[in-house]
Every structure is written in C-alpha cells, then in structure tokens.
Amino acid sequence: MSGIVPLHRPMADEKWAFPLGMTSETHRPKRPVPLTLAARWCGVRSSWLRSEAKAGRLPGFQAGDRWLFDLAQLEEALAQRVREEGREQ
C-alpha cells in the first residue's frame, strides 16, 4: 500500500500492547479505541492514520481532541484499499 509505513506489530505475549488485559489479536475490543492503539493494532504510524481519517479515507471520528476508531471497520477499510490497489497494478 502506498503511503503506509508498517511498524512492528506486538506479539500476543506483550500485554502492554493491548488494553483491558487482552493478550491476543483475536480478541478485538468491541468499543472504539484511541488513535495510538488503533495504529499499533494495524501496524501503521499514528500520524498516517490520523491524516487518513481526517481526509475521510479511513473510518474514524473525533471525540473532543481525541481520534477514536472501530477496529473491525478500520481493518475492513484497510483490506479494501489493499484489494483496490491490487486491481490497479
């Protein structure tokens, strides 16, 4: 994907990476999560995720001065972008 800069995706045993005692990527939170956790979950930089959400290219919303993301919607939107970019090549 052009513009995406992948970061290290934390291993499941790195409990600091997930809130509420989650220890596996298969246990996606049901409620919206803050920008930093969403970026870490997806393996992208926070600044990139914020700019894509601000531009309306990825799902997210602001609550006050914080950006929040539904991980299921975000993962689907990123997967859709990958599929679309694959068709263009």
Biotite code that builds the C-alpha atoms (Angstrom):
import biotite.structure as struc

atoms = struc.array([
    struc.Atom([0.000, 0.000, 0.000], chain_id="A", res_id=1, res_name="MET", atom_name="CA", element="C"),
    struc.Atom([1.469, 3.299, -0.952], chain_id="A", res_id=2, res_name="SER", atom_name="CA", element="C"),
    struc.Atom([1.878, 5.739, 1.902], chain_id="A", res_id=3, res_name="GLY", atom_name="CA", element="C"),
    struc.Atom([1.614, 3.133, 4.652], chain_id="A", res_id=4, res_name="ILE", atom_name="CA", element="C"),
    struc.Atom([4.711, 2.710, 6.787], chain_id="A", res_id=5, res_name="VAL", atom_name="CA", element="C"),
    struc.Atom([4.414, -0.611, 8.660], chain_id="A", res_id=6, res_name="PRO", atom_name="CA", element="C"),
    struc.Atom([5.619, -0.782, 12.238], chain_id="A", res_id=7, res_name="LEU", atom_name="CA", element="C"),
    struc.Atom([6.396, -3.730, 14.450], chain_id="A", res_id=8, res_name="HIS", atom_name="CA", element="C"),
    struc.Atom([3.154, -5.486, 15.396], chain_id="A", res_id=9, res_name="ARG", atom_name="CA", element="C"),
    struc.Atom([3.465, -6.508, 19.070], chain_id="A", res_id=10, res_name="PRO", atom_name="CA", element="C"),
    struc.Atom([3.470, -10.202, 19.836], chain_id="A", res_id=11, res_name="MET", atom_name="CA", element="C"),
    struc.Atom([0.480, -11.644, 21.699], chain_id="A", res_id=12, res_name="ALA", atom_name="CA", element="C"),
    struc.Atom([2.524, -12.103, 24.878], chain_id="A", res_id=13, res_name="ASP", atom_name="CA", element="C"),
    struc.Atom([3.388, -8.385, 25.018], chain_id="A", res_id=14, res_name="GLU", atom_name="CA", element="C"),
    struc.Atom([0.495, -7.453, 27.294], chain_id="A", res_id=15, res_name="LYS", atom_name="CA", element="C"),
    struc.Atom([1.435, -3.770, 27.323], chain_id="A", res_id=16, res_name="TRP", atom_name="CA", element="C"),
    struc.Atom([0.216, -3.561, 23.721], chain_id="A", res_id=17, res_name="ALA", atom_name="CA", element="C"),
    struc.Atom([-3.432, -4.304, 24.461], chain_id="A", res_id=18, res_name="PHE", atom_name="CA", element="C"),
    struc.Atom([-5.788, -2.661, 26.986], chain_id="A", res_id=19, res_name="PRO", atom_name="CA", element="C"),
    struc.Atom([-8.085, -4.414, 29.419], chain_id="A", res_id=20, res_name="LEU", atom_name="CA", element="C"),
    struc.Atom([-5.867, -7.470, 29.730], chain_id="A", res_id=21, res_name="GLY", atom_name="CA", element="C"),
    struc.Atom([-6.247, -8.517, 26.091], chain_id="A", res_id=22, res_name="MET", atom_name="CA", element="C"),
    struc.Atom([-3.424, -10.836, 25.108], chain_id="A", res_id=23, res_name="THR", atom_name="CA", element="C"),
    struc.Atom([-4.263, -11.786, 21.529], chain_id="A", res_id=24, res_name="SER", atom_name="CA", element="C"),
    struc.Atom([-5.116, -10.014, 18.315], chain_id="A", res_id=25, res_name="GLU", atom_name="CA", element="C"),
    struc.Atom([-8.092, -12.328, 18.022], chain_id="A", res_id=26, res_name="THR", atom_name="CA", element="C"),
    struc.Atom([-9.716, -10.524, 20.953], chain_id="A", res_id=27, res_name="HIS", atom_name="CA", element="C"),
    struc.Atom([-10.602, -7.256, 19.262], chain_id="A", res_id=28, res_name="ARG", atom_name="CA", element="C"),
    struc.Atom([-12.308, -4.749, 21.595], chain_id="A", res_id=29, res_name="PRO", atom_name="CA", element="C"),
    struc.Atom([-15.988, -4.099, 20.866], chain_id="A", res_id=30, res_name="LYS", atom_name="CA", element="C"),
    struc.Atom([-15.828, -0.376, 21.602], chain_id="A", res_id=31, res_name="ARG", atom_name="CA", element="C"),
    struc.Atom([-13.850, 2.311, 19.753], chain_id="A", res_id=32, res_name="PRO", atom_name="CA", element="C"),
    struc.Atom([-10.177, 2.579, 20.664], chain_id="A", res_id=33, res_name="VAL", atom_name="CA", element="C"),
    struc.Atom([-7.847, 5.612, 20.688], chain_id="A", res_id=34, res_name="PRO", atom_name="CA", element="C"),
    struc.Atom([-5.595, 6.534, 17.788], chain_id="A", res_id=35, res_name="LEU", atom_name="CA", element="C"),
    struc.Atom([-2.362, 5.117, 19.229], chain_id="A", res_id=36, res_name="THR", atom_name="CA", element="C"),
    struc.Atom([-3.841, 1.686, 19.914], chain_id="A", res_id=37, res_name="LEU", atom_name="CA", element="C"),
    struc.Atom([-5.604, 1.568, 16.534], chain_id="A", res_id=38, res_name="ALA", atom_name="CA", element="C"),
    struc.Atom([-2.351, 2.446, 14.755], chain_id="A", res_id=39, res_name="ALA", atom_name="CA", element="C"),
    struc.Atom([-0.420, -0.171, 16.709], chain_id="A", res_id=40, res_name="ARG", atom_name="CA", element="C"),
    struc.Atom([-3.114, -2.781, 16.015], chain_id="A", res_id=41, res_name="TRP", atom_name="CA", element="C"),
    struc.Atom([-2.978, -2.107, 12.268], chain_id="A", res_id=42, res_name="CYS", atom_name="CA", element="C"),
    struc.Atom([0.803, -1.735, 12.119], chain_id="A", res_id=43, res_name="GLY", atom_name="CA", element="C"),
    struc.Atom([0.836, 1.849, 10.823], chain_id="A", res_id=44, res_name="VAL", atom_name="CA", element="C"),
    struc.Atom([2.084, 5.174, 12.155], chain_id="A", res_id=45, res_name="ARG", atom_name="CA", element="C"),
    struc.Atom([-0.338, 7.237, 14.255], chain_id="A", res_id=46, res_name="SER", atom_name="CA", element="C"),
    struc.Atom([0.318, 10.324, 12.142], chain_id="A", res_id=47, res_name="SER", atom_name="CA", element="C"),
    struc.Atom([-0.610, 8.471, 8.941], chain_id="A", res_id=48, res_name="TRP", atom_name="CA", element="C"),
    struc.Atom([-3.786, 7.033, 10.450], chain_id="A", res_id=49, res_name="LEU", atom_name="CA", element="C"),
    struc.Atom([-4.865, 10.458, 11.762], chain_id="A", res_id=50, res_name="ARG", atom_name="CA", element="C"),
    struc.Atom([-4.300, 12.146, 8.393], chain_id="A", res_id=51, res_name="SER", atom_name="CA", element="C"),
    struc.Atom([-6.204, 9.413, 6.509], chain_id="A", res_id=52, res_name="GLU", atom_name="CA", element="C"),
    struc.Atom([-9.134, 9.668, 8.955], chain_id="A", res_id=53, res_name="ALA", atom_name="CA", element="C"),
    struc.Atom([-9.154, 13.478, 8.770], chain_id="A", res_id=54, res_name="LYS", atom_name="CA", element="C"),
    struc.Atom([-9.285, 13.267, 4.984], chain_id="A", res_id=55, res_name="ALA", atom_name="CA", element="C"),
    struc.Atom([-12.192, 10.800, 5.165], chain_id="A", res_id=56, res_name="GLY", atom_name="CA", element="C"),
    struc.Atom([-10.249, 7.966, 3.519], chain_id="A", res_id=57, res_name="ARG", atom_name="CA", element="C"),
    struc.Atom([-10.472, 5.737, 6.622], chain_id="A", res_id=58, res_name="LEU", atom_name="CA", element="C"),
    struc.Atom([-13.252, 5.392, 9.209], chain_id="A", res_id=59, res_name="PRO", atom_name="CA", element="C"),
    struc.Atom([-12.699, 7.202, 12.488], chain_id="A", res_id=60, res_name="GLY", atom_name="CA", element="C"),
    struc.Atom([-14.238, 10.002, 14.494], chain_id="A", res_id=61, res_name="PHE", atom_name="CA", element="C"),
    struc.Atom([-13.202, 12.755, 16.835], chain_id="A", res_id=62, res_name="GLN", atom_name="CA", element="C"),
    struc.Atom([-14.436, 12.989, 20.410], chain_id="A", res_id=63, res_name="ALA", atom_name="CA", element="C"),
    struc.Atom([-13.153, 16.320, 21.619], chain_id="A", res_id=64, res_name="GLY", atom_name="CA", element="C"),
    struc.Atom([-9.490, 16.388, 20.685], chain_id="A", res_id=65, res_name="ASP", atom_name="CA", element="C"),
    struc.Atom([-9.129, 12.574, 20.500], chain_id="A", res_id=66, res_name="ARG", atom_name="CA", element="C"),
    struc.Atom([-9.480, 10.345, 17.455], chain_id="A", res_id=67, res_name="TRP", atom_name="CA", element="C"),
    struc.Atom([-11.293, 7.038, 18.025], chain_id="A", res_id=68, res_name="LEU", atom_name="CA", element="C"),
    struc.Atom([-11.556, 4.011, 15.748], chain_id="A", res_id=69, res_name="PHE", atom_name="CA", element="C"),
    struc.Atom([-13.678, 0.882, 15.489], chain_id="A", res_id=70, res_name="ASP", atom_name="CA", element="C"),
    struc.Atom([-11.061, -1.776, 14.747], chain_id="A", res_id=71, res_name="LEU", atom_name="CA", element="C"),
    struc.Atom([-13.389, -4.006, 12.719], chain_id="A", res_id=72, res_name="ALA", atom_name="CA", element="C"),
    struc.Atom([-14.345, -1.112, 10.417], chain_id="A", res_id=73, res_name="GLN", atom_name="CA", element="C"),
    struc.Atom([-10.744, 0.041, 10.188], chain_id="A", res_id=74, res_name="LEU", atom_name="CA", element="C"),
    struc.Atom([-9.429, -3.409, 9.300], chain_id="A", res_id=75, res_name="GLU", atom_name="CA", element="C"),
    struc.Atom([-12.103, -3.810, 6.617], chain_id="A", res_id=76, res_name="GLU", atom_name="CA", element="C"),
    struc.Atom([-11.317, -0.385, 5.129], chain_id="A", res_id=77, res_name="ALA", atom_name="CA", element="C"),
    struc.Atom([-7.599, -1.183, 5.002], chain_id="A", res_id=78, res_name="LEU", atom_name="CA", element="C"),
    struc.Atom([-8.288, -4.589, 3.433], chain_id="A", res_id=79, res_name="ALA", atom_name="CA", element="C"),
    struc.Atom([-10.491, -2.893, 0.820], chain_id="A", res_id=80, res_name="GLN", atom_name="CA", element="C"),
    struc.Atom([-7.673, -0.466, -0.029], chain_id="A", res_id=81, res_name="ARG", atom_name="CA", element="C"),
    struc.Atom([-5.264, -3.368, -0.485], chain_id="A", res_id=82, res_name="VAL", atom_name="CA", element="C"),
    struc.Atom([-7.736, -5.114, -2.807], chain_id="A", res_id=83, res_name="ARG", atom_name="CA", element="C"),
    struc.Atom([-8.277, -1.935, -4.828], chain_id="A", res_id=84, res_name="GLU", atom_name="CA", element="C"),
    struc.Atom([-4.564, -1.212, -5.149], chain_id="A", res_id=85, res_name="GLU", atom_name="CA", element="C"),
    struc.Atom([-4.009, -4.806, -6.252], chain_id="A", res_id=86, res_name="GLY", atom_name="CA", element="C"),
    struc.Atom([-6.515, -4.344, -9.085], chain_id="A", res_id=87, res_name="ARG", atom_name="CA", element="C"),
    struc.Atom([-4.790, -1.153, -10.236], chain_id="A", res_id=88, res_name="GLU", atom_name="CA", element="C"),
    struc.Atom([-1.402, -2.849, -10.704], chain_id="A", res_id=89, res_name="GLN", atom_name="CA", element="C"),
])
